[in-house]
Amino acid sequence: MSSKSQQTSQPHHVAIIMDGNGRWAKNQQKLRIFGHQAGVKAVRSAVSFAVIHRFKALTLYAFSSENWNRSNQEVSALMELFVRSLDNEIKSLHHHKIRLRIIGDTSRFGIRLQELIRRSESLTSKNKGLTLNIAANYSGRWDIIQGVRKLATRVKEGRLHPEEINEDDLCQVVCMSELAPVDLVIRTGGEYRISNFLLWQIAYAELFFTDVLWPDFNDAVFETALNAFAQRERRFGRITPHDANTS
């Protein structure tokens, strides 16, 4: 990596916090589940966009660990929608050479969904196109904790000394360690926060926020985010000669 600041015209790895389904449904005077169903169409559109633009990876925040606190009716409807969507889409994903990964603690899901996830990941595991990561029952803090536990096990077994632990070690045990770092995070719905999403992986990612609710997210909004990204000067913690001269 060059010591100079970097300006990249297009990201390799985009992550999206898909927010606004419930408010979209409320605006339509419908139940929240209708918003989630409409959001599935936006997911399909975003994946197609990522394939066309040759992203290496697209990561979507589908269900956070905190979402279990929603009503039992909504959680049940979300789980059923997850099953149905995965079952309906997996053949198309495989046909388009997309590798599917589910990141998060899937042990809390029902057996039916866990088996569907296992089969879907296995079917697409050798695909060389876009890697599509779906964050489900995921939180950034959980991700870091499970990584720390893996390192602690190595220390306990005598394979690693505590004083030797560095950033690279933790990078290798958090989710998506085999992928390019996240370059761009998009959040829809008008909120300006990360909501416990990929806390380690987005350390130097560019952030783009839009008021557009997720079911209304389309190619035009995605293009706007990419255009904004192209204007950013990515410094990765460094300063430019201009900054040094003006400090």
Secondary structure as GFF3:
##gff-version 3
##sequence-region A 1 247
A	DSSP	beta_strand	13	17	.	.	.	ID=ss1
A	DSSP	alpha_helix	21	27	.	.	.	ID=ss2
A	DSSP	alpha_helix	32	52	.	.	.	ID=ss3
A	DSSP	beta_strand	57	64	.	.	.	ID=ss4
A	DSSP	three_ten_helix	65	69	.	.	.	ID=ss5
A	DSSP	alpha_helix	72	95	.	.	.	ID=ss6
A	DSSP	beta_strand	99	103	.	.	.	ID=ss7
A	DSSP	three_ten_helix	106	108	.	.	.	ID=ss8
A	DSSP	alpha_helix	111	124	.	.	.	ID=ss9
A	DSSP	beta_strand	131	138	.	.	.	ID=ss10
A	DSSP	alpha_helix	140	156	.	.	.	ID=ss11
A	DSSP	three_ten_helix	162	164	.	.	.	ID=ss12
A	DSSP	alpha_helix	167	171	.	.	.	ID=ss13
A	DSSP	beta_strand	184	187	.	.	.	ID=ss14
A	DSSP	beta_strand	206	209	.	.	.	ID=ss15
A	DSSP	three_ten_helix	214	216	.	.	.	ID=ss16
A	DSSP	alpha_helix	219	230	.	.	.	ID=ss17
A	DSSP	alpha_helix	241	246	.	.	.	ID=ss18
###
